[in-house]
Amino acid sequence: MYHIIVNPIAGRGHIMQFLPQLTDMFEKCNLPCTSYTTTNVKDGYKIAKRICEETPDCPGIIGIGGDGTIQEIVAGMADAFPHGAKIPIPLGIYPGGSGNDFVMALEGGKSVVRKKYRKNTKAVAETFAQKIAKRELRTTDLITANGEAYLVAGNIGVDARIVRDAIALKPKFGGQAYLVAAYKSIMKHKNIPLEVSVNGETIAKDFTLIAICNASTYGGGLPIAPMAKFDDGKITLCMVNGLSRIKLGVLFPSLLLKKHVHLKDISFIECTEAQITLPPGIENLCLDGNLYPTEGKIHFKILPKVLDVFV
């Protein structure tokens, strides 16, 4: 039995009209399935963890939603088994959200994903069900932040604040909510003092943002760490020194063009573990679009090749 976990507000709510077509195609492809609908934060986590604990030999879990929905599901799957051990259940992802960065990395980029999933139609449902039936799998790494698993990227600083603002803008702007929130946030920008311990070094200074990446893009296709790969056994840190509001305004256009990799205020480090010490008080940690109010220290660790995903 395949288990389909759906975020009903993904894709501005249109995904629920598509679900009956998808489950019908699963049945026609001899893929018996049952579906679950999330209604609250962390529902995806709870449902996925329960499925893994109760049916560890099931053929697959299918997540329908954006990166935030998939992060909850992945965290639940990871917590059902010892961290670092191979998760025995593969994951299928239908990109139904405003940000679908892991699927972009998996299937060849933003334009390819838009073409494949441009409409929630019967033909798309059939193609997706056939993809699952073929059981072609690729193995991916996960990263944990204080034990919370994620697939794409974690971030601290201006980007986490942007995500906080973008959540309110998603109903109106959809996939462009991140960019709208980014430009609004420039006027309120403040750097954050952080201490980063990585590869035997400690760096303590003001940062505009730090992104802890498993994939190369986030925020619906922004190429924050073009060199990052989700199956290389490494974390890619993107560290942006404390910037003025003017310089921050320059950063976002350069990011869209992948020119930021040449800026002197931005550095990249590859590692398998990293620790970030926050200033006193609570800061937002963003994991794949989900916000986790955090204080103290955050320990990031790579879990290499622990999850199979359908491709």
C-alpha positions as CSV (number, residue, x, y, z in Angstrom):
1,M,0.0,0.0,0.0
2,Y,1.4,3.4,-1.0
3,H,0.7,6.2,1.4
4,I,0.0,9.7,-0.1
5,I,0.4,12.7,2.2
6,V,-1.2,15.9,0.8
7,N,-0.9,19.5,1.9
8,P,-4.4,20.8,0.9
9,I,-3.3,24.4,0.6
10,A,-0.4,23.6,-1.7
11,G,-0.7,25.3,-5.1
12,R,-3.2,27.7,-3.7
13,G,-5.6,24.9,-2.9
14,H,-5.8,23.5,-6.5
15,I,-4.0,20.3,-5.6
16,M,-7.1,18.8,-3.9
17,Q,-9.0,18.9,-7.2
18,F,-6.1,16.9,-8.6
19,L,-5.9,14.2,-5.9
20,P,-8.8,12.0,-7.1
21,Q,-7.2,11.9,-10.6
22,L,-3.9,10.8,-9.1
23,T,-5.3,8.1,-6.8
24,D,-7.4,6.8,-9.7
25,M,-4.2,6.5,-11.8
26,F,-2.4,4.8,-9.0
27,E,-5.2,2.1,-8.9
28,K,-5.1,1.7,-12.7
29,C,-1.3,1.2,-12.5
30,N,-1.8,-1.5,-9.8
31,L,-0.5,0.7,-7.1
32,P,-2.9,0.4,-4.2
33,C,-2.9,3.6,-2.2
34,T,-4.4,5.5,0.7
35,S,-4.2,9.2,1.2
36,Y,-3.9,11.6,4.2
37,T,-4.5,15.3,4.4
38,T,-2.5,17.6,6.6
39,T,-4.5,20.2,8.6
40,N,-1.9,21.6,11.1
41,V,1.8,22.3,11.3
42,K,3.8,19.1,11.8
43,D,1.0,16.8,10.6
44,G,3.2,15.7,7.7
45,Y,5.9,14.7,10.3
46,K,3.5,12.8,12.5
47,I,1.8,10.9,9.6
48,A,5.1,9.9,7.9
49,K,6.6,8.8,11.2
50,R,3.6,6.7,12.1
51,I,3.5,5.1,8.6
52,C,7.2,4.1,8.9
53,E,6.8,2.7,12.4
54,E,3.7,0.7,11.6
55,T,4.4,-0.4,8.0
56,P,8.3,-0.3,7.5
57,D,7.9,-2.6,4.5
58,C,5.4,-0.4,2.6
59,P,6.5,0.3,-1.0
60,G,6.6,4.1,-0.7
61,I,5.4,7.3,0.8
62,I,4.3,10.0,-1.7
63,G,4.4,13.7,-0.6
64,I,2.3,16.2,-2.5
65,G,3.2,19.8,-1.7
66,G,6.1,22.2,-1.7
67,D,9.5,21.9,0.0
68,G,8.0,22.7,3.4
69,T,5.6,19.8,3.2
70,I,8.3,17.5,2.1
71,Q,10.6,18.6,4.9
72,E,8.0,17.6,7.5
73,I,7.6,14.2,5.8
74,V,11.3,13.6,5.5
75,A,11.9,14.5,9.2
76,G,9.2,12.1,10.2
77,M,10.7,9.3,8.1
78,A,14.2,10.0,9.5
79,D,13.0,9.9,13.1
80,A,11.3,6.6,12.7
81,F,14.7,4.9,12.2
82,P,18.2,5.4,13.7
83,H,19.8,8.6,12.3
84,G,22.4,7.6,9.7
85,A,20.8,4.3,8.9
86,K,19.2,3.8,5.5
87,I,15.5,4.5,5.5
88,P,13.9,1.4,4.0
89,I,10.9,3.2,2.5
90,P,11.4,5.3,-0.7
91,L,9.8,8.8,-1.1
92,G,8.0,10.1,-4.1
93,I,7.5,13.8,-4.5
94,Y,4.7,15.6,-6.5
95,P,5.8,19.2,-6.6
96,G,2.5,21.0,-5.8
97,G,3.8,24.0,-3.8
98,S,5.2,27.4,-4.5
99,G,8.7,26.3,-3.9
100,N,9.8,22.9,-5.3
101,D,13.6,23.1,-5.2
102,F,14.4,19.5,-4.4
103,V,12.4,18.3,-7.4
104,M,14.2,21.0,-9.5
105,A,17.5,19.5,-8.5
106,L,16.3,16.0,-9.0
107,E,14.7,16.4,-12.4
108,G,16.8,19.0,-14.2
109,G,15.9,22.5,-13.2
110,K,13.0,24.9,-12.9
111,S,12.0,25.0,-16.6
112,V,11.9,21.2,-16.8
113,V,9.7,20.9,-13.7
114,R,7.4,23.6,-14.9
115,K,6.9,21.8,-18.2
116,K,6.3,18.4,-16.6
117,Y,3.9,19.6,-14.0
118,R,2.5,22.8,-15.7
119,K,-1.1,21.6,-15.2
120,N,-2.7,19.2,-12.7
121,T,-4.3,17.1,-15.5
122,K,-5.2,13.5,-16.0
123,A,-2.1,13.1,-18.3
124,V,0.2,14.4,-15.6
125,A,-1.4,12.1,-13.1
126,E,-0.9,9.1,-15.4
127,T,2.8,10.1,-16.1
128,F,3.5,10.5,-12.3
129,A,1.8,7.1,-11.4
130,Q,3.8,5.4,-14.2
131,K,7.0,7.0,-12.8
132,I,6.3,5.5,-9.4
133,A,5.4,2.1,-10.9
134,K,8.8,1.9,-12.6
135,R,10.5,2.2,-9.2
136,E,13.6,4.0,-10.6
137,L,15.3,5.3,-7.5
138,R,18.1,7.7,-6.7
139,T,19.7,8.0,-3.3
140,T,20.0,11.4,-1.6
141,D,21.7,12.8,1.5
142,L,19.8,14.5,4.3
143,I,21.0,17.2,6.7
144,T,19.9,17.4,10.3
145,A,19.8,20.7,12.3
146,N,19.7,19.7,16.0
147,G,18.3,16.4,14.9
148,E,15.6,17.8,12.5
149,A,16.1,16.4,9.0
150,Y,15.7,18.4,5.8
151,L,16.4,18.0,2.1
152,V,17.2,21.4,0.6
153,A,18.6,24.2,2.7
154,G,18.6,25.7,6.1
155,N,19.2,29.4,6.7
156,I,19.7,32.0,9.4
157,G,19.6,35.7,9.1
158,V,17.9,37.8,6.5
159,D,16.6,34.8,4.5
160,A,14.8,33.4,7.5
161,R,13.2,36.8,8.1
162,I,12.2,36.9,4.4
163,V,10.6,33.5,4.6
164,R,8.6,34.7,7.7
165,D,7.3,37.6,5.6
166,A,6.8,35.5,2.5
167,I,4.4,33.2,4.3
168,A,1.9,36.0,4.5
169,L,2.4,36.9,0.9
170,K,2.0,33.4,-0.7
171,P,-1.8,33.6,-1.1
172,K,-1.4,36.7,-3.3
173,F,2.0,36.2,-5.0
174,G,2.5,32.4,-5.1
175,G,6.0,31.5,-6.2
176,Q,7.0,35.1,-6.4
177,A,6.3,35.7,-2.7
178,Y,9.9,35.2,-1.7
179,L,11.2,37.9,-4.1
180,V,8.5,40.3,-3.0
181,A,9.4,39.7,0.6
182,A,13.1,40.0,-0.1
183,Y,12.9,43.5,-1.4
184,K,10.6,44.6,1.4
185,S,13.0,43.2,3.9
186,I,15.9,45.3,2.7
187,M,14.5,48.4,4.3
188,K,14.3,46.6,7.7
189,H,17.7,44.8,7.4
190,K,19.9,44.2,10.4
191,N,22.9,41.9,10.5
192,I,23.2,39.2,13.1
193,P,26.3,38.3,15.2
194,L,27.1,34.6,14.8
195,E,29.8,32.2,15.7
196,V,30.5,29.5,13.1
197,S,32.6,26.4,14.0
198,V,33.5,24.3,10.9
199,N,36.4,22.2,9.8
200,G,38.4,23.0,13.0
201,E,38.0,26.7,12.6
202,T,35.7,29.2,14.5
203,I,34.5,32.4,12.7
204,A,32.8,35.0,14.8
205,K,31.4,38.2,13.2
206,D,28.3,39.8,11.9
207,F,26.6,38.0,9.1
208,T,23.8,38.9,6.8
209,L,22.9,35.3,6.3
210,I,24.2,31.8,6.4
211,A,22.7,29.1,4.2
212,I,23.4,25.4,5.1
213,C,22.7,23.7,1.8
214,N,22.1,20.2,0.5
215,A,20.8,21.4,-2.9
216,S,21.8,24.2,-5.1
217,T,18.7,26.4,-5.0
218,Y,16.1,27.5,-2.5
219,G,13.2,29.9,-2.4
220,G,11.7,28.7,-5.6
221,G,14.8,28.5,-7.8
222,L,17.3,31.0,-6.3
223,P,20.8,29.5,-6.9
224,I,22.2,30.2,-3.5
225,A,24.9,27.5,-3.7
226,P,25.4,26.4,-7.4
227,M,28.1,23.9,-6.5
228,A,26.0,22.0,-3.9
229,K,24.9,18.5,-4.7
230,F,22.3,16.4,-2.8
231,D,24.2,13.1,-3.1
232,D,27.9,14.1,-2.5
233,G,28.0,13.4,1.2
234,K,28.7,17.1,2.0
235,I,27.1,20.1,3.4
236,T,27.7,23.4,1.4
237,L,27.8,26.5,3.7
238,C,27.1,29.8,2.0
239,M,28.2,32.6,4.3
240,V,27.4,36.2,3.6
241,N,29.3,38.8,5.7
242,G,27.4,41.7,7.3
243,L,26.2,43.9,4.5
244,S,24.8,47.4,4.4
245,R,21.3,47.9,3.0
246,I,22.7,49.2,-0.2
247,K,25.0,46.2,-0.7
248,L,22.1,43.8,0.3
249,G,20.0,45.4,-2.5
250,V,22.8,44.5,-4.9
251,L,23.1,41.0,-3.6
252,F,19.7,39.8,-4.8
253,P,20.0,40.7,-8.5
254,S,23.5,39.1,-8.5
255,L,22.0,36.0,-6.9
256,L,19.5,35.6,-9.7
257,L,22.3,35.7,-12.2
258,K,24.7,33.5,-10.1
259,K,27.2,36.3,-10.0
260,H,27.2,36.3,-6.2
261,V,29.7,33.5,-6.1
262,H,32.4,36.0,-7.1
263,L,31.6,38.7,-4.5
264,K,34.2,39.1,-1.8
265,D,31.7,39.3,1.0
266,I,30.4,35.8,0.2
267,S,32.3,32.5,0.9
268,F,31.5,28.9,0.5
269,I,32.8,26.0,2.7
270,E,32.2,22.3,2.3
271,C,31.9,20.1,5.4
272,T,30.2,17.2,7.0
273,E,29.3,19.0,10.3
274,A,29.0,22.6,11.4
275,Q,27.9,24.4,14.5
276,I,26.4,27.9,14.7
277,T,26.1,29.8,18.0
278,L,23.3,32.3,18.0
279,P,23.3,35.6,19.9
280,P,21.2,35.8,23.1
281,G,17.4,35.4,22.5
282,I,15.4,33.6,19.9
283,E,16.2,33.5,16.2
284,N,14.3,32.0,13.3
285,L,16.0,29.0,11.7
286,C,14.4,28.2,8.4
287,L,14.5,24.6,7.0
288,D,13.1,24.2,3.5
289,G,10.7,27.1,4.1
290,N,9.5,26.0,7.6
291,L,10.4,28.2,10.5
292,Y,11.8,26.9,13.8
293,P,12.3,29.5,16.5
294,T,15.7,28.5,18.0
295,E,18.1,29.7,20.6
296,G,21.6,28.8,21.7
297,K,23.6,26.5,19.4
298,I,22.6,24.7,16.2
299,H,24.5,21.6,15.1
300,F,24.2,20.6,11.5
301,K,25.3,17.2,10.3
302,I,25.2,15.4,7.0
303,L,23.4,12.0,6.8
304,P,24.9,10.6,3.6
305,K,22.9,8.4,1.2
306,V,20.1,7.6,3.6
307,L,16.9,8.2,1.5
308,D,15.8,6.8,-1.8
309,V,13.6,9.0,-3.9
310,F,11.6,8.1,-7.0
311,V,12.9,9.8,-10.2
